[in-house]
Amino acid sequence: MDSPSSSPGGDPTADTSPESDRKPLEIVLSYPGRIWRAVAGNIPSPDPNLLSKIRIPTLPGLSGLGILLRPQRRRHGLPLPLHSTSAHSFRVVGDTSKSLSIIEDIVEHTLSHLHTIQKSLLFWQSRAEGTSSQKIYFMVFERGPRAFAKEIYQFAISLTNQGSSIQYLSDSASEMISIRLAILTSLQHSLSSFLAEVYLEVNQYKDALTDGSEKSLTTALVLINGLFSKLEASLSHASEIKKDDNSIALQFQKLPQLDTDSSQWTEAEMNTATNLIYQNLQSLNLYLSSLLSTCQKPKKVTTHWVRYTAGAVGLSACSIWLLKHSRLMGSSDIDNWIKDAKESMTLFWKEHVETPLISIRDELFETFKTRETGGIDTEVQLNTDALRRMLIAFCEQTKGQKLPPDATDQQMMEIVMARYEKEMMHPVQNLFNGELARAMLIQIQRLKLDLETAMLELDQILKANQINFATLAALPACFIVYLLISVMRAWLLHDKGAEGRGTKARRHRRLLLVEVEKHLMQFQACMDSGMDEEARCRFGLMLYSLDRLYKAVEWHAKETGEWISLKHDIVDIAKPDMETAQKLAVVSRVERMYDCLLPSSKRL
C-alpha cells in the first residue's frame, strides 16, 4: 500500500515532471486541490493529522485533486460503553485518545446514515400504504419535471397500445416503492448490525482502548479492520442491493499483516493504518451515497415542483404586471398605491392602536380620579336637597306640627299623595284656594330628580365601559400582532422534531422511547429464538433510537435539572452486558419520572 505522501493526491511539488509537459485539463484540475491544502493547512485543529489522515487516492486522470472526507462538527451523542471514570478523564483534560476518536468518527457517520435511511423508510412506507390514486399522483406529479414528462410519454404509449394505462402507472409505482423499501431495509440491517458490533467490541476491549498507550490505537485499528470486512461481506451478499443499477462495487482495503503487539508497530505504520481506515470510511460514504441517490426521500423542491412552478409563473406574471404600472413604463400607479397604502396604514394605526391605547390610559389613570367631582353629581344633590325641603314644608303645614328629624322622603311623599288625592276631589276650587298646585309641583320636582338620577347612572355605565370600547377598537391590531407572532414562532420552531418545544416535540420524544422499548423486546425475542444476526440488528436499531433520544432530551433535561440522572439511565440502557429485563425497567422509569418525557407540558 502506498503512503499518503506518494499518492496522486499528495503535494504537487513532489511531481518531478515539469508542469509544461502536463495536460491542460490536469493542470486546471490540480488547482482546487492546491487551494484546499493551503486553506486546510491554516485551520487550527486539536489533531494536526485530522485532514491529512483522511485523504484517499485520486481518480485516474485527475492529478492533484484529492477527495477528502469532510470533517463534520462533532456533536456529543450516545457515549461509547467505556468506564465512566475513563471517559470522564478524557473529556476533562481534553486529550481524547486517537483510538476513541477514530471509533467515534465511525459511529457518528454510521448513525448519520441510519438517520437518513430511517427518514427515507418512513417516507416510502407512507407511500406504500397509500391508495392507487395517491401512488399514481406521486409517480406523475411528485418526482420532478423529468419524471413527469417520462410518465406522460409512457401514458400516451399505453393509450395507443389500448392497454390499461392507469393500472400500468399503479403497478409501476408499487414496484418502484417495493424496490426502494427492500434496498433501504437491507442497508438498515447491515449498518445497524455494524453499529451493534462496534459497541460490542468496544465493550469487550474497553480496558485496552482506554489505557492511554499506543496499544489502544493498535487494538482499535485491528478491531475496525475486522468490522469493515464483515460489513463488506454483508453488503456484498445483499440480493436487494445487487439488483440496483446505481450501486458501485464496495471493496475495503485491508490492513497489512502485522503483529498486534504495539512494540512492533512503528509510527509510520500506525499512520498508514489510520489513513487506510479513513479511506475505507470514505469509500463507505461514497457507496451509500450512490445507493441513496435514488432510494432516499425526495427533497421538498422535487416533491412540490408543481407548486413551485406555478408560483414562479405567477410571480413572473405579477412582475410583468408591476412593470407595466411602474415608472419604467411611464406610469405613476405604483407611487399612488404606495401613497394610499401609507395613508391607510397611518389611519389604521391611529384608529386601532394609538387612540384605543390613549383612551385606556386616560380611563385607568384619570377618569377614576375625576369621576366623583362631575357637574351632574352636584346638580343631583341640589335637587335632592330642594325636594326634601319642599316635602318638609308641605308636610308641616298640612299636619300643623313639627315632623320628626328621622322622617324619610318616602314617608313624606305618602303624606303629599294623600293630600293630593283629597285635593283632587274638587280640582278647580282647590287649584286656586287649596294645596293642589303645590302638590303637583312637588311631584314634578320628584320626577326631575328621578330623571337626573337615571342619567347619572347611565353616564357611570358608559364611563365604566370605555375600556371595553377601546379594547374592541384595538382588537384588529391585536389579531394582526397575534398572527405575526404565530408565523414567527412557527418559522423559528420549524422542523426541529423531537428537539423542539411544545406538545408535538414531546410526542416525538415519547415515540423515540417507544422505539427503544420495541427494539429491546424484539432483541430479546431474537436471542431466545437463537437468531443472533437479527438480534444484532435490533440492538443496533435500539442504539440508533437511544442516540436520537439522547440528543433530543439533553437541552430540555438540562433546563429542568434532570440531565445527570437521565443521562445515566440512557447509558445504562445502551450497555451490552446489562440484562434486558433491567433495561425495560429503566425504560419504564424514564417514561414515568422525567418531566421532558411526560405526555403533557404540565408536571404530573
Secondary structure, DSSP 8 states (H G I E B T S, - for coil): ---GGGSTTS-GGG--S-GGGS-HHHHHHHHHHHHHHHHHHTS--SSTTTTGGGEE---TT-TT--EE---------S--S--HHHHHHHHHHT---HHHHHHHHHHHHHHHHHHHHHHHHHHHHHHHTS-HHHHHHHHHHSS-HHHHHHHHHHHHHHHHTT--HHHHHHHHHHHHHHHHHHHHHHHHHHHHHHHHHHHHHHHHTHHHHTS-SHHHHHHHHHHHHHHHHHHHHHHHT-HHHHT-TT----------S--S-GGG--HHHHHHHHHHHHHHHHHHHHHHHHHHHHHS---HHHHTHHHHHHHHHHHHHHHHHHHHTSGGGT--HHHHHHHHHHHHHHHHHIIIIIHHHHHHHHIIIIIHHHGGG-HHHHHHHHHHHHHHHHHHHHHHHHHTS---TT--HHHHHHHHHHHHHHHTTSHHHHHHHSSHHHHHHHHHHHHHHHHHHHHHHHHHHHHHTHHHHHHHHHHHHHHHHHHHHHHHHHHHTTT-GGGS-HHHHHHHHHHHHHHHHHHHHHHHHHHHTT-HHHHHHHHHHHHHHHHHHHHHHHHHHHHHT-HHHHHHHHHHHH-TTS-HHHHHHHHHHHHHH-GGGSSSSS--
